[in-house]
Amino acid sequence: MKVLYGAGPEDIKTYDTARLRAEFLVEDLFQPGSASFTYTHVDRMILGGAVPLDEPLTFGSGAEIGTPFLLSSREMGVANLGGAGTITVDGQPFTLENRDVLYIGRGAREISVESANAETPARFYMNSVPAGADIPHRLIGRAESKLLELGDEKRSNKRRLRMYIHPEVAPSCLLLMGITDLAEGSIWNTMPPHLHERRMEAYCYFDLSPEERVIHLMGRSDETRHLVVADLDAVLSPAWSIHMGAGTGSYAFVWGMTGENQEYNDVSPVALADLK
């Protein structure tokens, strides 16, 4: 398990591109035939990726985080970004199609993932955060998510945001999770930019063509930085950082959040004119 310790807004003033990417960009999560995890001290979120091929992949040990099991004191959300697959939690199977999400509650011991077809494997993207409540596992299909239509064509930021793990759809202790798709011809996400001081966020960009990139903007509003992000890369966004991005082509992203509350609208907008 890779470990990232995070940084403050004063620290990144001195970062070059390599250091900024090392601290905030998570690459290589999705390796064929394996599962990998990254632990960040930014609200102790764990990001994971698993791409099972001909054989299932099984995990669940908490040895690397000092607990009997990975989810002894944690909850997890899993989004399928690939072909159909199955997640089995302590013997209970859940079948996920593309863009379905599984909530796994605290206390799960063994998790096994497999693809329906190794030629078009499932790509399971995971966010896990500390939890203080026992909430049953639940599969949330795309049709069950709550859809919000955001943005407009004139500003090239029209998008469809779907809430999956959210108090209005499927409860959790502290984790929020959803998927946003941009409309054809739109490139900007998370507009206007904003901060949520009481929550951190992680983005996983997907459905990019191999040659396309997203320019993800971060940092304080008066001293921004950027990350050039490829397909299936994930970005950590601390509470002190803005987050917004523009793509060179079509793309989607999974957003996951944790912190002091689950109030999706507990944000502080930042005027575009104030960005520097």
Wavefront OBJ file of the C-alpha trace (Angstrom):
o trace
v 0.000 0.000 0.000
v 1.419 3.327 -1.067
v 1.233 6.124 1.554
v 0.876 9.866 0.895
v 1.187 12.371 3.742
v -0.424 15.400 2.162
v 0.726 19.012 2.142
v -0.480 22.458 3.126
v -1.126 25.444 0.865
v 2.174 27.072 1.840
v 4.116 23.929 0.945
v 3.080 23.723 -2.685
v 4.478 27.179 -3.466
v 7.878 25.511 -3.764
v 6.797 22.324 -5.572
v 7.924 21.573 -9.083
v 5.770 19.482 -11.407
v 7.194 16.147 -10.265
v 6.665 16.907 -6.575
v 3.126 18.184 -7.131
v 2.225 15.031 -9.058
v 3.840 12.802 -6.439
v 1.764 14.329 -3.625
v -1.623 14.777 -5.287
v -1.879 12.521 -8.361
v -2.507 8.785 -8.023
v -1.486 6.881 -11.128
v -1.402 3.178 -12.011
v -4.392 2.212 -9.835
v -5.798 -0.016 -12.572
v -3.327 -2.754 -13.434
v -4.698 -5.804 -15.305
v -4.951 -8.828 -13.031
v -4.191 -6.991 -9.791
v -5.545 -4.732 -7.058
v -3.655 -1.751 -5.626
v -4.332 0.805 -2.915
v -3.083 4.241 -1.903
v -3.490 5.555 1.642
v -3.510 9.309 2.131
v -3.323 11.144 5.434
v -5.706 13.697 3.929
v -8.690 12.599 6.056
v -7.240 9.058 5.906
v -8.947 8.159 2.674
v -7.844 5.019 0.841
v -8.105 4.917 -2.950
v -8.119 1.552 -4.660
v -8.302 0.043 -8.108
v -8.839 -3.566 -9.181
v -8.970 -5.128 -12.642
v -9.721 -8.865 -12.329
v -9.136 -10.957 -15.437
v -9.498 -14.757 -15.541
v -9.226 -15.190 -11.774
v -10.947 -13.345 -8.923
v -8.921 -10.925 -6.802
v -9.382 -11.123 -3.048
v -8.404 -8.611 -0.373
v -9.510 -7.437 3.055
v -6.559 -7.699 5.417
v -5.965 -4.697 7.642
v -2.319 -5.521 8.392
v -1.002 -2.421 6.624
v -3.287 -0.047 8.533
v -3.076 -1.728 11.946
v -6.560 -3.254 12.128
v -7.720 -6.886 11.881
v -9.430 -6.193 8.544
v -9.302 -3.382 6.024
v -12.867 -2.404 6.890
v -12.787 -3.135 10.621
v -13.327 0.588 11.219
v -14.021 1.764 7.702
v -16.692 1.926 5.013
v -16.104 1.708 1.277
v -17.680 2.753 -2.001
v -16.865 0.845 -5.206
v -17.712 2.177 -8.675
v -17.468 -0.072 -11.718
v -15.839 1.853 -14.568
v -15.474 -1.119 -16.912
v -17.338 -4.223 -18.059
v -19.749 -6.197 -15.912
v -18.378 -7.837 -12.795
v -19.201 -9.246 -9.384
v -18.109 -8.174 -5.916
v -18.525 -10.754 -3.156
v -18.496 -9.423 0.398
v -18.188 -12.130 3.065
v -19.949 -14.589 0.762
v -22.677 -12.177 -0.422
v -22.420 -11.505 -4.198
v -23.331 -8.225 -5.915
v -23.305 -7.880 -9.709
v -22.262 -4.476 -11.026
v -22.749 -3.170 -14.540
v -20.857 -0.163 -15.847
v -21.472 2.908 -13.615
v -23.087 0.911 -10.812
v -21.795 1.582 -7.289
v -21.600 -0.736 -4.280
v -21.584 0.581 -0.722
v -19.743 -1.771 1.673
v -20.405 -1.122 5.346
v -18.036 -1.220 8.286
v -17.001 -4.666 9.491
v -16.659 -6.483 6.154
v -13.855 -9.055 6.328
v -13.200 -10.493 2.874
v -13.880 -8.846 -0.469
v -13.503 -10.692 -3.762
v -13.883 -9.103 -7.201
v -14.200 -10.787 -10.580
v -15.037 -9.885 -14.169
v -17.838 -11.420 -16.204
v -15.538 -11.436 -19.242
v -11.747 -11.095 -19.105
v -11.787 -9.574 -22.605
v -13.838 -6.628 -21.305
v -12.873 -6.651 -17.619
v -14.519 -4.787 -14.806
v -12.563 -1.821 -13.423
v -13.434 -1.370 -9.799
v -12.554 2.025 -8.313
v -12.654 2.230 -4.504
v -12.853 4.988 -1.899
v -12.637 3.948 1.770
v -12.860 6.268 4.786
v -13.087 5.840 8.568
v -16.624 5.128 9.780
v -18.317 5.189 13.160
v -21.551 3.379 12.286
v -22.630 -0.031 10.988
v -24.672 0.419 7.799
v -25.741 -2.519 5.585
v -24.051 -3.169 2.248
v -26.071 -1.864 -0.673
v -25.855 -1.997 -4.449
v -26.906 1.268 -6.117
v -27.624 0.887 -9.810
v -27.307 3.796 -12.196
v -31.094 4.053 -12.439
v -31.353 4.437 -8.651
v -28.926 7.356 -8.459
v -30.173 10.919 -8.080
v -29.601 12.916 -11.256
v -28.759 16.628 -11.283
v -28.473 18.598 -14.531
v -25.837 21.300 -14.141
v -24.159 24.003 -16.220
v -25.082 25.306 -19.663
v -23.875 25.028 -23.238
v -22.858 28.696 -23.512
v -20.220 28.206 -20.809
v -19.120 24.782 -22.097
v -19.844 23.220 -18.689
v -23.097 21.337 -19.174
v -22.963 18.089 -17.219
v -25.024 15.335 -15.589
v -24.138 14.623 -11.975
v -25.399 11.423 -10.371
v -25.411 10.968 -6.592
v -25.008 7.348 -5.460
v -23.723 7.217 -1.873
v -25.598 10.180 -0.447
v -28.218 10.652 2.305
v -30.906 11.164 -0.340
v -30.082 7.877 -2.112
v -28.065 5.413 -0.019
v -26.908 6.273 3.515
v -23.365 6.032 4.816
v -21.468 7.268 7.842
v -19.234 9.917 6.223
v -18.579 8.843 2.628
v -20.203 10.572 -0.342
v -19.739 9.228 -3.856
v -21.078 9.950 -7.309
v -20.308 10.147 -11.032
v -20.379 13.158 -13.352
v -20.560 12.991 -17.162
v -19.978 16.026 -19.350
v -22.335 16.762 -22.207
v -21.028 16.560 -25.758
v -19.095 19.723 -26.541
v -18.629 20.715 -22.893
v -15.166 20.611 -21.357
v -15.339 22.340 -17.939
v -16.185 20.526 -14.727
v -16.978 21.840 -11.226
v -17.900 25.331 -12.341
v -17.851 27.720 -10.624
v -14.821 26.560 -8.607
v -15.280 26.310 -4.879
v -13.847 25.221 -1.558
v -15.423 23.019 1.101
v -13.350 23.610 4.193
v -15.020 20.782 6.105
v -14.494 18.053 3.481
v -11.761 16.678 1.240
v -12.437 15.145 -2.139
v -10.897 12.702 -4.577
v -11.522 12.690 -8.316
v -10.980 9.729 -10.643
v -11.113 10.754 -14.293
v -12.176 8.074 -16.763
v -13.553 7.450 -20.260
v -10.803 9.616 -21.793
v -9.299 8.592 -25.099
v -5.623 7.597 -24.700
v -4.411 10.787 -26.384
v -6.675 13.162 -24.391
v -5.946 14.876 -21.072
v -7.749 16.839 -18.362
v -6.086 19.960 -16.969
v -7.049 19.800 -13.290
v -6.674 23.100 -11.427
v -5.936 23.089 -7.706
v -4.379 25.217 -4.956
v -5.517 28.419 -3.285
v -7.645 30.650 -5.482
v -4.969 33.354 -5.493
v -2.138 30.942 -6.277
v -3.344 28.063 -8.444
v -1.443 25.037 -9.679
v -2.354 22.449 -12.282
v -2.057 18.721 -12.913
v -2.201 17.126 -16.362
v -4.344 14.027 -15.883
v -4.772 10.945 -18.081
v -7.484 8.283 -18.258
v -8.040 6.474 -14.924
v -5.783 8.815 -12.950
v -7.057 10.036 -9.573
v -6.481 13.408 -7.913
v -6.523 14.253 -4.208
v -8.177 17.557 -3.349
v -7.578 18.744 0.232
v -10.129 20.976 1.943
v -7.964 24.064 1.363
v -7.768 23.596 -2.405
v -10.088 24.636 -5.192
v -10.888 21.993 -7.775
v -11.988 22.445 -11.345
v -10.805 21.164 -14.676
v -11.015 21.336 -18.445
v -10.591 18.443 -20.860
v -9.148 18.284 -24.347
v -11.856 15.756 -25.206
v -14.844 14.012 -23.638
v -14.466 12.508 -20.167
v -16.245 11.598 -16.941
v -15.152 11.418 -13.319
v -16.012 9.760 -10.036
v -16.063 12.085 -7.041
v -15.720 10.855 -3.474
v -15.806 12.990 -0.335
v -15.399 12.666 3.413
v -15.054 15.044 6.342
v -17.121 16.664 9.044
v -20.505 16.483 7.317
v -22.430 15.182 4.324
v -23.947 18.517 3.273
v -23.258 18.513 -0.447
v -23.984 22.240 -0.698
v -21.692 23.226 2.191
v -19.320 25.003 -0.179
v -17.694 28.420 -0.580
v -17.836 29.503 -4.239
v -14.823 31.251 -5.732
v -15.369 33.935 -8.371
v -13.539 33.258 -11.603
v -12.268 36.851 -11.543
v -10.464 36.069 -8.253
v -8.414 33.211 -9.678
v -4.717 33.839 -10.130
l 1 2 3 4 5 6 7 8 9 10 11 12 13 14 15 16 17 18 19 20 21 22 23 24 25 26 27 28 29 30 31 32 33 34 35 36 37 38 39 40 41 42 43 44 45 46 47 48 49 50 51 52 53 54 55 56 57 58 59 60 61 62 63 64 65 66 67 68 69 70 71 72 73 74 75 76 77 78 79 80 81 82 83 84 85 86 87 88 89 90 91 92 93 94 95 96 97 98 99 100 101 102 103 104 105 106 107 108 109 110 111 112 113 114 115 116 117 118 119 120 121 122 123 124 125 126 127 128 129 130 131 132 133 134 135 136 137 138 139 140 141 142 143 144 145 146 147 148 149 150 151 152 153 154 155 156 157 158 159 160 161 162 163 164 165 166 167 168 169 170 171 172 173 174 175 176 177 178 179 180 181 182 183 184 185 186 187 188 189 190 191 192 193 194 195 196 197 198 199 200 201 202 203 204 205 206 207 208 209 210 211 212 213 214 215 216 217 218 219 220 221 222 223 224 225 226 227 228 229 230 231 232 233 234 235 236 237 238 239 240 241 242 243 244 245 246 247 248 249 250 251 252 253 254 255 256 257 258 259 260 261 262 263 264 265 266 267 268 269 270 271 272 273 274 275 276
